[in-house]
């Protein structure tokens, strides 16, 4: 199976399956001299790991990361960094009944059609368990960004669950770490808890919208025409399991605006250009403006539900299926740290590309 890598200079290859002995990431292109240890990466993995509350899957995985290469005396050496996370709480017997059936909404049928073989235990390679490796790589990327562009801050949060959206007037950055939904709206967190608890008890699931913001990103990252920053960000977010849509800035809502309303007016400030608004999401012509980079993605409902669904078998017979196992009633919750990790990997990749081609921005204003 090809296409397990992403990135240009900072290149990440993930490996492993949901019910295999381990999974992880091989990271090539990380600059040398980045202070790193397992605890620094573990901090980010702990935010994603399952079983933390009743709103996520009850699979109990410590997600303990091990650094196998590329680090010496607490610093990266510039050689490939191998990150490994062992699987310790597999229950493969939960999937014995579906080895010849295709779960609706899952990649079972397409993997079988393409490859003629599939790991039916938890979805194998198509499982969201793969995202743990991305978060580990993202933790390394964050530390490298800290050395190159220390003002960059990357924060993700949920803005919608099912039909229920946050109230932007209640937006409080401090609230994001204080509730299980990573939402900046404290009232929304309370309302969502009751809503999702009812869905969870009924064996159903629901989708969500996650927003990731990168603050302090310098102007000049990205390149026309095929190296656009937003192109790589969209691809990175779209590659996350269960993501079905990505927006930059106003995104789809820009279609409702006039040119007068959508264009962010530019003024001269004491430290350089300033903008009246950020409809562009911090990117113009594929190049960062210096404003906040704003990306949103929509996560579909978890397809593994306890409701009987119609399907077919590998031999083409019609049948019914109920998916057993331990699953997230809203996989969007644990997608928040994954989105942050993908943002970090892309931002670092473009910082390195920019440094390699340009060094410092050549255009001066004022």
C-alpha positions as a Markdown table, in Angstrom:
| # | Residue | x | y | z |
|---|---|---|---|---|
| 1 | Unk | 0.0 | 0.0 | 0.0 |
| 2 | Unk | 1.6 | 3.3 | -1.1 |
| 3 | Unk | 1.0 | 6.9 | -0.2 |
| 4 | Unk | 1.7 | 6.7 | 3.6 |
| 5 | Unk | 3.9 | 9.9 | 3.6 |
| 6 | Unk | 3.2 | 13.6 | 3.6 |
| 7 | Unk | 5.3 | 16.8 | 3.6 |
| 8 | Unk | 8.1 | 18.2 | 1.5 |
| 9 | Unk | 11.2 | 18.9 | 3.6 |
| 10 | Unk | 9.6 | 17.9 | 6.9 |
| 11 | Unk | 8.3 | 14.5 | 5.8 |
| 12 | Unk | 6.2 | 12.2 | 7.9 |
| 13 | Unk | 5.6 | 8.5 | 7.1 |
| 14 | Unk | 3.1 | 6.8 | 9.4 |
| 15 | Unk | 2.9 | 3.0 | 9.8 |
| 16 | Unk | 1.0 | 0.3 | 11.8 |
| 17 | Unk | -2.6 | -0.8 | 12.2 |
| 18 | Unk | -5.3 | -0.5 | 14.8 |
| 19 | Unk | -4.9 | -4.0 | 16.2 |
| 20 | Unk | -1.3 | -4.7 | 15.3 |
| 21 | Unk | 1.5 | -4.8 | 17.9 |
| 22 | Unk | 2.4 | -1.1 | 17.4 |
| 23 | Unk | 2.1 | 1.9 | 15.2 |
| 24 | Unk | 4.2 | 5.0 | 14.8 |
| 25 | Unk | 5.8 | 7.6 | 12.5 |
| 26 | Unk | 9.1 | 8.0 | 10.8 |
| 27 | Unk | 10.0 | 11.7 | 10.6 |
| 28 | Unk | 12.6 | 12.7 | 8.1 |
| 29 | Unk | 13.9 | 16.3 | 7.7 |
| 30 | Unk | 13.6 | 17.5 | 11.2 |
| 31 | Unk | 16.4 | 20.1 | 11.7 |
| 32 | Unk | 19.2 | 19.1 | 14.0 |
| 33 | Unk | 19.6 | 20.6 | 17.5 |
| 34 | Unk | 15.9 | 20.6 | 18.5 |
| 35 | Unk | 15.6 | 19.8 | 22.2 |
| 36 | Unk | 13.2 | 16.9 | 22.5 |
| 37 | Unk | 12.4 | 13.9 | 24.7 |
| 38 | Unk | 9.6 | 11.5 | 25.0 |
| 39 | Unk | 7.8 | 13.5 | 27.7 |
| 40 | Unk | 7.5 | 16.5 | 25.4 |
| 41 | Unk | 5.8 | 14.5 | 22.7 |
| 42 | Unk | 3.7 | 12.6 | 25.3 |
| 43 | Unk | 2.0 | 15.8 | 26.4 |
| 44 | Unk | 0.3 | 16.1 | 23.0 |
| 45 | Unk | -0.5 | 12.3 | 22.8 |
| 46 | Unk | -2.2 | 12.5 | 26.2 |
| 47 | Unk | -4.7 | 15.0 | 24.8 |
| 48 | Unk | -5.7 | 12.6 | 22.0 |
| 49 | Unk | -5.6 | 9.2 | 23.8 |
| 50 | Unk | -8.9 | 7.2 | 24.1 |
| 51 | Unk | -10.8 | 6.5 | 27.3 |
| 52 | Unk | -10.4 | 9.9 | 29.0 |
| 53 | Unk | -14.1 | 10.5 | 29.5 |
| 54 | Unk | -17.5 | 9.0 | 28.6 |
| 55 | Unk | -17.7 | 10.9 | 25.4 |
| 56 | Unk | -14.8 | 9.0 | 23.7 |
| 57 | Unk | -14.1 | 5.4 | 23.0 |
| 58 | Unk | -13.5 | 3.3 | 26.1 |
| 59 | Unk | -10.5 | 1.5 | 24.5 |
| 60 | Unk | -7.8 | 2.0 | 27.1 |
| 61 | Unk | -4.5 | 2.8 | 25.4 |
| 62 | Unk | -1.8 | 4.7 | 27.3 |
| 63 | Unk | -0.3 | 5.8 | 24.0 |
| 64 | Unk | 3.2 | 5.8 | 25.5 |
| 65 | Unk | 5.6 | 7.0 | 22.8 |
| 66 | Unk | 9.1 | 5.7 | 22.4 |
| 67 | Unk | 11.9 | 7.5 | 20.5 |
| 68 | Unk | 13.9 | 4.9 | 18.7 |
| 69 | Unk | 16.3 | 7.0 | 16.6 |
| 70 | Unk | 17.3 | 10.5 | 15.5 |
| 71 | Unk | 17.8 | 11.9 | 19.0 |
| 72 | Unk | 21.1 | 12.0 | 20.9 |
| 73 | Unk | 21.7 | 13.7 | 24.3 |
| 74 | Unk | 18.3 | 15.3 | 24.2 |
| 75 | Unk | 18.6 | 16.8 | 20.8 |
| 76 | Unk | 17.6 | 15.8 | 17.3 |
| 77 | Unk | 20.6 | 14.9 | 15.1 |
| 78 | Unk | 19.0 | 15.7 | 11.7 |
| 79 | Unk | 18.6 | 12.0 | 10.9 |
| 80 | Unk | 15.2 | 10.2 | 10.7 |
| 81 | Unk | 13.3 | 10.2 | 14.0 |
| 82 | Unk | 11.5 | 7.0 | 14.6 |
| 83 | Unk | 8.5 | 7.2 | 17.0 |
| 84 | Unk | 6.7 | 4.1 | 18.2 |
| 85 | Unk | 3.4 | 3.6 | 20.1 |
| 86 | Unk | 2.5 | 0.1 | 21.3 |
| 87 | Unk | -1.0 | -1.1 | 21.1 |
| 88 | Unk | -2.0 | -2.7 | 24.5 |
| 89 | Unk | -5.8 | -2.9 | 24.6 |
| 90 | Unk | -6.9 | -4.6 | 21.3 |
| 91 | Unk | -10.1 | -6.7 | 21.4 |
| 92 | Unk | -9.9 | -8.3 | 18.0 |
| 93 | Unk | -12.7 | -10.7 | 18.9 |
| 94 | Unk | -15.2 | -7.8 | 18.6 |
| 95 | Unk | -14.6 | -7.9 | 14.9 |
| 96 | Unk | -14.8 | -11.6 | 14.1 |
| 97 | Unk | -18.5 | -11.3 | 12.9 |
| 98 | Unk | -17.6 | -8.8 | 10.2 |
| 99 | Unk | -14.6 | -10.3 | 8.5 |
| 100 | Unk | -16.8 | -11.2 | 5.5 |
| 101 | Unk | -19.2 | -8.2 | 5.8 |
| 102 | Unk | -18.6 | -4.6 | 4.8 |
| 103 | Unk | -19.6 | -2.0 | 7.4 |
| 104 | Unk | -21.6 | 0.9 | 5.9 |
| 105 | Unk | -19.7 | 4.2 | 6.0 |
| 106 | Unk | -16.3 | 2.5 | 6.5 |
| 107 | Unk | -13.5 | 1.9 | 4.1 |
| 108 | Unk | -14.0 | -1.9 | 4.3 |
| 109 | Unk | -15.5 | -2.2 | 0.9 |
| 110 | Unk | -13.1 | 0.1 | -1.0 |
| 111 | Unk | -10.0 | -1.4 | 0.6 |
| 112 | Unk | -11.3 | -4.9 | -0.5 |
| 113 | Unk | -12.1 | -3.7 | -4.0 |
| 114 | Unk | -8.7 | -2.1 | -4.4 |
| 115 | Unk | -6.3 | -4.5 | -2.7 |
| 116 | Unk | -8.2 | -7.8 | -2.4 |
| 117 | Unk | -7.2 | -8.0 | 1.3 |
| 118 | Unk | -8.1 | -6.0 | 4.4 |
| 119 | Unk | -7.4 | -6.1 | 8.1 |
| 120 | Unk | -11.0 | -6.2 | 9.5 |
| 121 | Unk | -9.8 | -5.9 | 13.1 |
| 122 | Unk | -10.9 | -2.4 | 13.9 |
| 123 | Unk | -10.4 | -1.2 | 10.3 |
| 124 | Unk | -6.6 | -1.9 | 10.3 |
| 125 | Unk | -4.9 | 0.9 | 8.5 |
| 126 | Unk | -8.1 | 2.9 | 7.9 |
| 127 | Unk | -8.7 | 3.2 | 11.6 |
| 128 | Unk | -8.6 | 6.5 | 13.4 |
| 129 | Unk | -6.0 | 4.8 | 15.6 |
| 130 | Unk | -3.5 | 5.8 | 12.9 |
| 131 | Unk | -3.9 | 9.4 | 14.0 |
| 132 | Unk | -1.9 | 8.8 | 17.2 |
| 133 | Unk | 1.2 | 8.6 | 15.0 |
| 134 | Unk | 0.4 | 12.0 | 13.4 |
| 135 | Unk | 0.0 | 13.6 | 16.9 |
| 136 | Unk | 3.4 | 12.2 | 17.9 |
| 137 | Unk | 5.0 | 13.7 | 14.7 |
| 138 | Unk | 3.1 | 17.0 | 15.4 |
| 139 | Unk | 4.6 | 17.1 | 18.9 |
| 140 | Unk | 8.1 | 17.0 | 17.3 |
| 141 | Unk | 7.1 | 19.6 | 14.8 |
| 142 | Unk | 5.9 | 22.0 | 17.5 |
| 143 | Unk | 9.3 | 21.8 | 19.2 |
| 144 | Unk | 11.1 | 22.5 | 15.9 |
| 145 | Unk | 8.8 | 25.5 | 15.3 |
| 146 | Unk | 9.6 | 26.8 | 18.8 |
| 147 | Unk | 13.3 | 27.0 | 17.7 |
| 148 | Unk | 12.6 | 28.6 | 14.3 |
| 149 | Unk | 9.5 | 30.8 | 14.9 |
| 150 | Unk | 8.9 | 31.0 | 18.7 |
| 151 | Unk | 5.9 | 33.3 | 18.4 |
| 152 | Unk | 3.8 | 30.7 | 16.6 |
| 153 | Unk | 0.9 | 29.3 | 18.7 |
| 154 | Unk | -1.4 | 26.5 | 17.3 |
| 155 | Unk | -4.8 | 26.0 | 19.0 |
| 156 | Unk | -7.7 | 23.8 | 17.9 |
| 157 | Unk | -11.2 | 23.7 | 19.3 |
| 158 | Unk | -14.7 | 22.4 | 18.4 |
| 159 | Unk | -17.2 | 25.0 | 17.0 |
| 160 | Unk | -20.1 | 22.7 | 16.3 |
| 161 | Unk | -21.5 | 19.2 | 17.2 |
| 162 | Unk | -24.4 | 18.0 | 15.2 |
| 163 | Unk | -26.6 | 21.0 | 14.6 |
| 164 | Unk | -25.4 | 22.8 | 17.7 |
| 165 | Unk | -22.9 | 25.7 | 17.2 |
| 166 | Unk | -20.9 | 27.8 | 19.6 |
| 167 | Unk | -21.9 | 31.4 | 20.3 |
| 168 | Unk | -18.9 | 33.4 | 19.0 |
| 169 | Unk | -19.8 | 36.1 | 21.5 |
| 170 | Unk | -18.9 | 33.7 | 24.3 |
| 171 | Unk | -15.5 | 32.8 | 22.8 |
| 172 | Unk | -12.9 | 32.4 | 25.6 |
| 173 | Unk | -9.5 | 30.9 | 24.8 |
| 174 | Unk | -9.1 | 29.9 | 28.4 |
| 175 | Unk | -12.2 | 27.6 | 28.3 |
| 176 | Unk | -10.7 | 25.3 | 25.6 |
| 177 | Unk | -8.7 | 23.2 | 28.1 |
| 178 | Unk | -11.5 | 23.2 | 30.7 |
| 179 | Unk | -14.1 | 20.9 | 29.1 |
| 180 | Unk | -14.1 | 17.5 | 27.3 |
| 181 | Unk | -15.1 | 19.1 | 23.9 |
| 182 | Unk | -12.2 | 21.5 | 23.6 |
| 183 | Unk | -14.7 | 24.3 | 23.0 |
| 184 | Unk | -14.1 | 28.0 | 23.8 |
| 185 | Unk | -17.8 | 28.4 | 24.7 |
| 186 | Unk | -18.5 | 27.2 | 28.3 |
| 187 | Unk | -22.3 | 27.2 | 27.8 |
| 188 | Unk | -22.0 | 25.2 | 24.7 |
| 189 | Unk | -19.9 | 22.6 | 26.5 |
| 190 | Unk | -22.7 | 22.1 | 29.0 |
| 191 | Unk | -25.4 | 21.9 | 26.3 |
| 192 | Unk | -23.3 | 19.5 | 24.2 |
| 193 | Unk | -22.7 | 17.2 | 27.2 |
| 194 | Unk | -26.4 | 16.5 | 27.6 |
| 195 | Unk | -27.0 | 16.1 | 23.9 |
| 196 | Unk | -24.1 | 13.7 | 23.3 |
| 197 | Unk | -24.9 | 11.7 | 26.4 |
| 198 | Unk | -28.3 | 10.9 | 25.0 |
| 199 | Unk | -26.8 | 9.9 | 21.6 |
| 200 | Unk | -24.2 | 7.7 | 23.3 |
| 201 | Unk | -26.7 | 5.8 | 25.4 |
| 202 | Unk | -28.8 | 5.1 | 22.3 |
| 203 | Unk | -25.8 | 3.7 | 20.5 |
| 204 | Unk | -25.8 | 6.5 | 17.9 |
| 205 | Unk | -23.2 | 9.0 | 16.8 |
| 206 | Unk | -22.9 | 12.5 | 15.4 |
| 207 | Unk | -20.5 | 14.7 | 13.4 |
| 208 | Unk | -18.7 | 17.9 | 14.4 |
| 209 | Unk | -16.8 | 20.9 | 13.1 |
| 210 | Unk | -13.2 | 21.6 | 14.3 |
| 211 | Unk | -11.4 | 24.9 | 13.9 |
| 212 | Unk | -7.6 | 25.2 | 14.1 |
| 213 | Unk | -5.9 | 28.6 | 14.4 |
| 214 | Unk | -2.2 | 29.3 | 14.0 |
| 215 | Unk | -1.3 | 32.7 | 15.5 |
| 216 | Unk | 2.0 | 34.4 | 15.1 |
| 217 | Unk | 2.8 | 32.8 | 11.7 |
| 218 | Unk | 5.1 | 35.2 | 9.8 |
| 219 | Unk | 4.2 | 36.6 | 6.4 |
| 220 | Unk | 5.6 | 34.9 | 3.3 |
| 221 | Unk | 5.0 | 31.2 | 3.9 |
| 222 | Unk | 3.8 | 29.3 | 0.9 |
| 223 | Unk | 4.4 | 29.7 | -2.8 |
| 224 | Unk | 2.4 | 30.0 | -6.0 |
| 225 | Unk | 1.1 | 28.1 | -8.0 |
| 226 | Unk | 1.2 | 24.5 | -6.7 |
| 227 | Unk | 3.0 | 25.1 | -3.5 |
| 228 | Unk | 0.3 | 27.1 | -1.8 |
| 229 | Unk | 0.1 | 27.0 | 2.0 |
| 230 | Unk | -3.6 | 26.6 | 1.9 |
| 231 | Unk | -3.3 | 23.8 | -0.6 |
| 232 | Unk | -1.1 | 21.8 | 1.8 |
| 233 | Unk | -3.2 | 22.7 | 4.8 |
| 234 | Unk | -6.4 | 21.5 | 3.0 |
| 235 | Unk | -4.8 | 18.3 | 1.9 |
| 236 | Unk | -3.4 | 17.7 | 5.5 |
| 237 | Unk | -6.8 | 18.2 | 7.1 |
| 238 | Unk | -8.6 | 16.2 | 4.5 |
| 239 | Unk | -6.4 | 13.3 | 5.1 |
| 240 | Unk | -7.6 | 12.9 | 8.7 |
| 241 | Unk | -9.9 | 10.0 | 9.1 |
| 242 | Unk | -13.6 | 10.9 | 8.8 |
| 243 | Unk | -13.0 | 14.4 | 7.5 |
| 244 | Unk | -15.4 | 15.3 | 4.7 |
| 245 | Unk | -14.8 | 19.0 | 4.2 |
| 246 | Unk | -12.2 | 21.7 | 4.8 |
| 247 | Unk | -12.5 | 25.5 | 4.8 |
| 248 | Unk | -9.9 | 28.3 | 4.9 |
| 249 | Unk | -11.0 | 31.6 | 6.4 |
| 250 | Unk | -14.6 | 32.3 | 5.4 |
| 251 | Unk | -14.6 | 29.1 | 3.3 |
| 252 | Unk | -18.0 | 28.2 | 1.8 |
| 253 | Unk | -19.5 | 31.3 | 3.4 |
| 254 | Unk | -17.4 | 33.5 | 1.1 |
| 255 | Unk | -19.8 | 32.6 | -1.7 |
| 256 | Unk | -22.5 | 34.6 | 0.1 |
| 257 | Unk | -20.4 | 37.8 | 0.4 |
| 258 | Unk | -19.8 | 40.6 | -2.0 |
| 259 | Unk | -16.3 | 41.6 | -3.1 |
| 260 | Unk | -16.6 | 44.7 | -1.0 |
| 261 | Unk | -17.5 | 42.7 | 2.1 |
| 262 | Unk | -14.9 | 39.9 | 1.6 |
| 263 | Unk | -11.8 | 42.0 | 0.8 |
| 264 | Unk | -9.8 | 42.6 | 3.9 |
| 265 | Unk | -8.7 | 46.3 | 3.9 |
| 266 | Unk | -5.1 | 47.0 | 4.6 |
| 267 | Unk | -3.7 | 49.8 | 6.8 |
| 268 | Unk | -0.2 | 50.7 | 7.9 |
| 269 | Unk | 0.5 | 50.0 | 11.6 |
| 270 | Unk | 3.5 | 50.7 | 13.8 |
| 271 | Unk | 4.9 | 47.2 | 13.1 |
| 272 | Unk | 3.9 | 46.8 | 9.4 |
| 273 | Unk | 0.7 | 46.1 | 7.5 |
| 274 | Unk | -2.6 | 45.5 | 9.4 |
| 275 | Unk | -5.9 | 44.3 | 8.2 |
| 276 | Unk | -9.5 | 45.3 | 8.9 |
| 277 | Unk | -10.7 | 41.7 | 9.0 |
| 278 | Unk | -9.5 | 38.2 | 8.2 |
| 279 | Unk | -12.0 | 36.7 | 5.7 |
| 280 | Unk | -9.0 | 35.3 | 3.9 |
| 281 | Unk | -8.0 | 33.1 | 6.8 |
| 282 | Unk | -4.5 | 34.6 | 6.9 |
| 283 | Unk | -3.5 | 33.4 | 3.4 |
| 284 | Unk | -3.6 | 35.4 | 0.1 |
| 285 | Unk | -2.5 | 33.8 | -3.2 |
| 286 | Unk | -1.3 | 30.8 | -1.2 |
| 287 | Unk | 1.1 | 32.9 | 0.9 |
| 288 | Unk | 0.6 | 33.7 | 4.6 |
| 289 | Unk | -0.2 | 37.4 | 5.4 |
| 290 | Unk | 1.0 | 37.4 | 9.0 |
| 291 | Unk | -2.6 | 37.2 | 10.3 |
| 292 | Unk | -4.0 | 34.3 | 12.1 |
| 293 | Unk | -4.3 | 31.2 | 9.8 |
| 294 | Unk | -7.8 | 29.8 | 10.3 |
| 295 | Unk | -8.7 | 26.3 | 9.1 |
| 296 | Unk | -12.0 | 24.4 | 9.7 |
| 297 | Unk | -12.9 | 20.9 | 8.9 |
| 298 | Unk | -16.1 | 18.8 | 9.2 |
| 299 | Unk | -15.9 | 15.4 | 10.7 |
| 300 | Unk | -18.7 | 12.9 | 9.8 |
| 301 | Unk | -20.5 | 10.8 | 12.4 |
| 302 | Unk | -18.7 | 7.7 | 13.6 |
| 303 | Unk | -19.9 | 4.9 | 11.2 |
| 304 | Unk | -19.6 | 2.2 | 13.9 |
| 305 | Unk | -23.0 | 2.3 | 15.6 |
| 306 | Unk | -25.3 | -0.2 | 17.4 |
| 307 | Unk | -28.1 | 0.3 | 14.9 |
| 308 | Unk | -28.8 | -2.6 | 12.5 |
| 309 | Unk | -27.8 | -1.6 | 9.0 |
| 310 | Unk | -28.1 | -3.3 | 5.6 |
| 311 | Unk | -25.0 | -4.4 | 3.8 |
| 312 | Unk | -23.4 | -7.1 | 1.6 |
| 313 | Unk | -20.8 | -9.8 | 2.1 |
| 314 | Unk | -17.6 | -10.4 | 0.0 |
| 315 | Unk | -19.6 | -13.0 | -2.0 |
| 316 | Unk | -22.3 | -10.4 | -2.8 |
| 317 | Unk | -25.0 | -11.7 | -0.5 |
| 318 | Unk | -27.3 | -9.1 | 1.1 |
| 319 | Unk | -27.3 | -9.2 | 4.9 |
| 320 | Unk | -27.5 | -7.0 | 8.0 |
| 321 | Unk | -24.8 | -5.8 | 10.4 |
| 322 | Unk | -24.4 | -4.4 | 13.9 |
| 323 | Unk | -20.9 | -3.0 | 14.6 |
| 324 | Unk | -19.6 | -4.1 | 18.0 |
| 325 | Unk | -16.5 | -2.8 | 19.8 |
| 326 | Unk | -15.7 | 0.5 | 21.5 |
| 327 | Unk | -16.2 | 3.6 | 19.5 |
| 328 | Unk | -16.5 | 7.4 | 19.8 |
| 329 | Unk | -20.0 | 8.8 | 19.8 |
| 330 | Unk | -18.4 | 11.9 | 18.3 |
| 331 | Unk | -15.0 | 11.3 | 16.8 |
| 332 | Unk | -14.6 | 15.0 | 16.3 |
| 333 | Unk | -13.6 | 15.4 | 19.9 |
| 334 | Unk | -10.4 | 13.5 | 19.5 |
| 335 | Unk | -9.9 | 15.1 | 16.1 |
| 336 | Unk | -9.0 | 18.4 | 17.7 |
| 337 | Unk | -5.4 | 17.5 | 18.7 |
| 338 | Unk | -5.0 | 15.7 | 15.4 |
| 339 | Unk | -5.9 | 18.9 | 13.5 |
| 340 | Unk | -3.4 | 20.8 | 15.6 |
| 341 | Unk | -0.7 | 18.2 | 14.8 |
| 342 | Unk | -1.4 | 18.5 | 11.1 |
| 343 | Unk | -1.3 | 22.3 | 11.2 |
| 344 | Unk | 2.1 | 22.1 | 13.1 |
| 345 | Unk | 3.6 | 19.7 | 10.5 |
| 346 | Unk | 2.5 | 21.9 | 7.6 |
| 347 | Unk | 3.6 | 25.1 | 9.2 |
| 348 | Unk | 7.1 | 23.7 | 10.0 |
| 349 | Unk | 7.4 | 22.2 | 6.5 |
| 350 | Unk | 6.7 | 25.7 | 5.0 |
| 351 | Unk | 9.0 | 27.4 | 7.4 |
| 352 | Unk | 11.8 | 25.1 | 6.2 |
| 353 | Unk | 10.9 | 25.6 | 2.5 |
| 354 | Unk | 10.8 | 29.4 | 2.9 |
| 355 | Unk | 14.1 | 29.4 | 4.7 |
| 356 | Unk | 15.7 | 27.2 | 2.0 |
| 357 | Unk | 14.5 | 29.3 | -1.0 |
| 358 | Unk | 14.2 | 32.8 | 0.4 |
| 359 | Unk | 15.9 | 33.0 | 3.7 |
| 360 | Unk | 14.2 | 36.2 | 4.8 |
| 361 | Unk | 11.4 | 38.1 | 3.1 |
| 362 | Unk | 12.8 | 40.3 | 0.4 |
| 363 | Unk | 9.9 | 42.8 | 0.0 |
| 364 | Unk | 9.9 | 45.7 | 2.3 |
| 365 | Unk | 6.9 | 47.9 | 3.2 |
| 366 | Unk | 7.4 | 51.4 | 4.7 |
